[in-house]
Structure formats: C-alpha cells, structure tokens
C-alpha cells in the first residue's frame, strides 16, 4: 500500500531525505544526548504504521463475510481520514521515510480518485459501532501531543473574577455578561444585587452553549439558576456525542450535593458549577491554544479581557487597620476582625481567596459567601493543580509572582533536555 523509496523518482527521494546534516554537528548532538541522563522529556513514537493499517482496513473487503459481495468503499472519505491521521503524526514522524512516502502517496491518490480534501472523514456506521478515527478526533488529550498547557477562569462571590491571564479582579457587573465566546463555547452569567444600597452583586444564572463540532457533538445548552442545578442539558440528555456511547461531552454526577461537572473532552475543557446558598460559582479549565481563537472573536469576554474599568471595584485590597464594617447596610455588622476570624476557619492560607472571603462578609453580611471562596479554591485545585505548583498563591492580587533563578546545574540539565527534545522532534 505504501510506496518505497525505490518506486519514487530521484528528485522526490532527495526531497524526502532533505539536506544532509553536517557530520560534526550530528556527532556533537549525539554525544550530548547519550551523556545526558534521561530527563522528563520523552520522544513520542511515530504512529504512521497505524495510519497505514487503518487505511488498508477501510479500503479492503471484510474477510468475515461468508458470501462474495461487491466492495462498496468511499475512497475519498478513506483518503481524507488517512490524511488527517498522517497530519496528527507529522511532528513525531518528521524523520521517518515511511511517513514521507505515505504523504507523497496520499497526494497521488487524491488526484487519481479526483477527491477533494474538504469533506467528511467517516461514513455512517451501525449504532454501537465506534469509529477509531472519530474517537481520537473527539479526544483533545490524544490528538494534542504530549505537551499540554491549560488556563483557568473562575467567578465567585461578590463577584470576584480570576481571568485566563491570572488577573484577579472584583467587579460590579450587574445583569447579563459574557464570560467566554468562541467557535466552541459560549458562557453567559447573570448577576443580581445582594444588598440593597450596595454595589455588591452575585451570580444567579449561568448559561453554557456547547456549539456543534464535527462528529463529536451537536449543539447542547446547559442552564443553571439559583432555583435549579440540573444534571442534564436543556433537552434532557446528559451526553452530547453523536456516536452511540460516545462521551466527548457529558455531565458527571458529583457525589457532593450542589455541584455539577461538565466534561467536554473534544475541546479539552472541564466546567464546574456550584450552588452556594442562594448564588452560583463558575470555574473552567481550557487549553491555552483555544484562547488565541477567543481573542479573534469580537465582543466582551470577562474571562479573557477582565471586567470593564467602570465596573471594577478597587476595595478588594483590604486594610486590616480598618475595624468598622465596609458597608453600613450589611445585614450583619461584620468587622474586619470578625470577618477575618470566620474566614480563617475555612481558608488556611491568607491569599487572594482569603481576601475575597473577608471582603464579601464585609459587603454582604452573608456568612455563606465565605463558602463561595472556599469552593472556588477547591475548584482551582481540582482543575489546575500545576498552576498551584508554578505560582504559589500569596497576598498579591496578581497570583503569578517572581521566583528565584535556577542554579547553574539546573540550567545545564535544562539545556540537555532541550537538546534531547530537538533530537526527538
């Protein structure tokens, strides 16, 4: 099925082989890699043989059939799936001649069968018959490579906003506001006043729209409110994948009451919505690469750009010398001392979430708001544990802080790891 180098013209063979490396440079790189102990970087194996096997299976008659039947194969669909599979392995197969031969052969077959590169990559299958190519396409973790970077956004309390860029803000934002709006997902929250005469607001409604995405899911809408935190989408279903039994989009039933988790594996995203008292909290983890697509979308997105300047509240930095309540209209006369004492029972570290807890008790007089800060921190730990290791929380509003420079030995090992990564890829 795959052409060897002997069947290619000399010019094509030369293009596949590429320019020759300088012997001395190759020797130096080889010695460096061999001398270095195995770092955390691992070479991803080339999977071109699997692509070849899938294409052969898609274009071959079924040997299990007892009677001779005419071969009914849509070669264009099979070729497009073959091409998608090779593109996914392009990085790990960069130096593999079988891979380059397959790419060359695919171009010839597209011309031979007069196929377009645009179109479906799979045909309709019987219910319950999984398509391995579609299953891989609908799982971001398997198709994105071994280096994955994620971003976190959270909204809770008065409300307090932690953006994808790790900026921490306190905003008024009364009414309906968009948190996220891109080609995959739209999220909108509705905030209502908490205390009469105060600028404090809290989230009473959250609407998520998971937009239709190839063969992974049709459009699904999820709506949560203070009266209802459903375990299903608006149409009554709990999954969004088209193939039978697919789980590319699903709602998980959490053991803790008042909490819903939605996993969208086809875009590598997870959403957690909590109901704390009469209000809701929101947290999401998304791949960083989708943020670039979000930036191309026009319009306001609080998770990406933060709150408008005229909606910001500058009082989220509290002065511990102030002993009086921040809002005279609070239902309960919290002082900084009493609010701090209550927040210490729930939050062990005096970080930005601790400050939010104290601020909310002073502005609302509602003790349930301290649980909102605790829930938001727990969601961050569940969705984004690596961020806690890289950027320890501190009393600063901007979480990401400077760290001491690495020692010389660490720089050496880092350089060796980079060399090995270049050699692998």
N, C-alpha and C positions, 0 to 999 in steps of 0.2 A: 504493500500500500504506500509506503514511504520511499521516495527516491533516494538512492545512494549517491555519493559524490561522483561515481563513475558514469552515471547517466546524465550529469549536468555538463553544460558547455564550460570550457576553461574559464571564461570571464565570470560566469556565475560562481564557480568554485572559488575563484580568487576573492570575490565579494564576500562569500560566506566565511572564508578563512580570515579575511581582514588583513590589515598591515601586520607584518611580523614584529614581535617585540624585540627590543634590544636584549641580547643575551645577558649582558652585565646587569641591567636593571632587573630582569627576571630572576637572576641568581640572587641578587641582594634581597628582593622581596621574599623569595623562597626561604632564605636563611633566617630572615626576621620572623616569618611565620612559624618556622619549625622550632626556633629557640623559645618563642613565647609560650607560656603555659596557657592551657585552654581558658579563654575568657568567657564572659557570659554570652558573647555573640555566637550564634550557630548558623552554619550555612544551610539555607533551605534547599532540599533536594529538588532536582529537576523532575517535573511530572509529565514530560511530553509523551512518554510511553502510554500513560493513562489516556491522554487525549487521542492518541492514535487508536488505542483499543476501543474507546467509546465510538469513534467514527466508523471503524470497521463493523462493530456490532450494530450500529444504526443503519448501515447500508448493506447488511448481509441478511439472507433469509433465516428464519427461525428454525434451527435444527430440531426443535421439539415437535414441529408439525408433522403429523403422520401422512398427510397427503401433499402432493406437489401443488403448490398454489403460486400464482404469479406474484412476483416481487413488487410490492406497492410501496415505494420509498420516495419521499420528497427530498431529493438530493440537495436542494437549496437550503432547506431547514437544517439538514445534517451538516452541510458545509458551514453555515453560519454558526452553529453550535461548536463545530470544530475550530473555527476561527476565534470564537470567544474563549475557548479553553486554552488555545495557544497564547493568546494575549495575557491571560492570567499568569502564565508561567514564564512570561518574557524575561523578567528580572532574574529568576533563578536559573534559567536555561540560556543565558546570554552567550556562554561559551560552548554550548552543545551543538554539534554539527547535525544531529538528528532533528533538533528543533528547527534550525535554519532550513534544512531540507524540507521539513513539513510546511513551513511558512511559504516556501517557494512553490511547493506542490499545490497548496490551497489556492494561490493566485491563479495557477493554471486551470484548476478545476472550476473556479468561479467563471472563467472565460469559456471553458468547454461546455458547461451546462447553462450558460447565459443567465447566471444568478446575480441578484443584487445583494450587496452587503447589508442593506436595510430590510428588516422583516423579522418574523418570529424565529426563535431558535429551538422551538419544541412543538410537536404536534399534540393534538388532544389524545389523552390516554384514558383507559378504563378507570373508573373510580377505584381508589385504593392502590393504584399502581404509581409509585413515586418515580419522578424523573430525576436522576442524579445530578444532571446539569442545572436544572431549576432549583433543586435543593441547595446546591452550592451557591448559586446566584443569590438566593434569598437568605444567606447567612453571611453577614458582614465580616464576622470573625475569620471565616475560612477563605474569603476572597481578598482581604485587605493586606495580606502579608504578615510577617511576624513582628513588625514594629507598629504598634497602635497607640495613638495619642488621643486622649479624650478631654472634654471640657465639661464643666458643671455650672448649672444655674439653679438658684433657689429663691423662692419668695415665701415669706412667712411673717407672722406678727403684724406690725403696725402700718404698712408692711415694710419689711427690710428686704432688700434685693442684693443678691450676690450674682454678678454678671459672669458671662463666659470668660471675661478677661480678668477675673478675680478682683473686681472692684466691688466694694461693699457700700451700699447707699441706703438711706431711709427716705421714703417718698410719701407724698400725699396720694396721688393718682386715684382720685375718686372716680367711679364709673367704670366703663369698659376700656381695657388697654391690651394691646397685643404684646405678648412675650416673645413669640417666635413666629416667623412667617417665611417659609422657603418652599421649594418644589416638593418636599417630602411631608412636611408637617406644619400645621398652624396651631398656635396655642393662644387663647384669649382669656383674661381674667376680669372679673367684675368686683370692684372694691366698694364697700359701703361705709359710712361714718360709724364709729364705735361709740363715741361720747358726744352728746350734744354740746356745741360750743367749742369743740376741739377739732383740730385738723387731722386727728388720728383716724385712719381707715383700716379695714381688714378685708380679706378676700372671702366673698360669699358664693362665688360661682366660678368654675373653671370649665372651659370647652376646648377639647382637642379634636382636630381633624387630621387623621392619617390619610394622606392622599393616595390614590391608586398608583401602584408601582409594578409595572411589567406583570409577570405571572405570580408575584409574591402575595399581593393583597389587592382587593378592591377598596374603594374609599370607605373608611369607617369613622364614625363620630362618637366621641365619649363626652358626656356631660355630668359634672358633679356639682352639687349645691349643698348648702347647709342642711337642707331637708333630706337629701338623698345622696348616698355614696354608692352607686350601683356596682355590681360585679359583672356587668355586661355592657356592650356598646348599645347605642340607641336603638338598633334593630333587633336587640335581644340575643345576639350571638356573643361568644367570648373569644373567638378567633377571627382572623382576617385573611388567612391563607386560602387561595383558591384550590390547590391540590388537596385531595382528601387526606385528612390527618396532618396537614401542614401546621407548623407553629411559628411561622415567620412574624406573626402579630398575635399576641394573646394577652389576656388578662389573668393574672395569678390571684388565687385566693390566699391571702396572707393569714397566718394564724392569729395575728394581733387584730383586735377589733378596731374599726375606724381607720383602716389603711388599705389602699389599693395600689398594686404594682402592675404596670403595663410594659411588656417587653416587645420591642419592635426589632427583632434580630436582623431583618433585611437592611436596616439603616444603622445597626449597632447602637441603638438608643434604648434607655430604660427610664420610665417615669414613675415617680412615687407621689401619691396624693394622700394627705392625711386630713382627718377631721379632728380638730382640737377645739372642744367646746362648741361654740356657735360659728366657727370660721374654719377655713381650709388653708393648708400649706401645699406648696408645689416644689418638686425637685426633679431635675432631669440630667442625664449624662448623654452626651452626643460625641461622635468623632470630630476631631478638630477640622478635618477636611471639609465637613459639611458647613462649617462656619463661613468659609470662603463663598459658598453658594448662597448663604444667607445674606452676606454683605452685598451681593448683586441684586437682591430684591429691594424694591423701593418701599419706603414707608418706615414707620417707627417700630422697633423691636427692643423692648426693655432688656431682655436677656443679653442682647448683643451690644447695644449702644448705651444702656443705662437709662435713667429717668431724665426727662427734660429739666433744664436748670430751674425753671419756675415751679417745678413740682418737688424739688429737693428740700429736705428738712435738715438743717445743719446741727440740730441738737442731739444727734446720736452720739456725740462725744460728751460724756457727762463729767461734770466737775464734782468730785466726791466731797468738796468743801460745802456744797450746797445741801443744806439739811431739810429744806422745805419741799413740798410736792411741786412737780413741774407744772401740773395743770390744776388750778383750783376747782375745776368742775369734775375731777375724778370721783368715782363712786366710793372709793376707799382712800383715806388720807395716807398713802404711802409716802414715806420719806426715802431719801437715798439710802439711809442706813437700814431701814426695814426692808426695802426692795432688794438691797444687796444681800441681806441675810437670807431672804427667801430664795433668791437665785442660787446662792451657794449650796443650798440643799439639793438642787437639781443638777447644776453645772459645776464640775470640779475645777475647771480652768477659767481664769478671768480673761477670756478672749473676746472677739467681736460678738460671738453669740451670747456670752455673758452680759456684755454691754447692752445688747438688744433686749435681753430679758429685763434688766433694770429699767431701761428706757420705757418699755411697754407697760410695766407696772406703774410707773410714774404718770404716764399719759392716759392710761385707761382705767386704772384701779381694778383691773380684772386679773385675778391670780392665774387663770387658765392660760394667759399669754406666756407665762414662764414655761409651760409645757410645749408651746409652739417653738420656742428657741431650742429646747432640748430635742424635739423631733427633727428640726432642721439639721442639727448637728449629727444626729444619728443617720439621717439620710445621706449626708455628705460622706460619712464613714462607710456606708454600705455601697454607695455608687462610685466613690472616687477615693479609695484608700491611699493610692500612690501620691495624691496631692498632699495628704497629711504628712507623708514622709519627706516630700521635697520642700514643702513650705509650711513649717510648723506655725500654728496659729499663735498670735501674740495680741497685745493690746492695740496694735496699729489697725487702722481701718482697712488699709490695703494689706491683704494677708501675705502676699509673696514678699519676703524680705531678703536681705542680702545674707550670704553665708560666707564663712571664712574660706579662703582659697585652698585648693587641694595641695597636699605635699608633693614634693618633686617625684617621689616614687609613684604616686597616683597618676601624675602626668605621663610618666613613662609607660605604665600599663595601659593608659588611655590611648596613647599613640600606637602601641602594639595592637590594641583592639581595633583601631581604625584601619590599620594595615590589613588585618585579617578580614575585616568587613569588605574592604576594596577587593581583596583577593577572591573572596567568595562570590561577590556580585559583579 
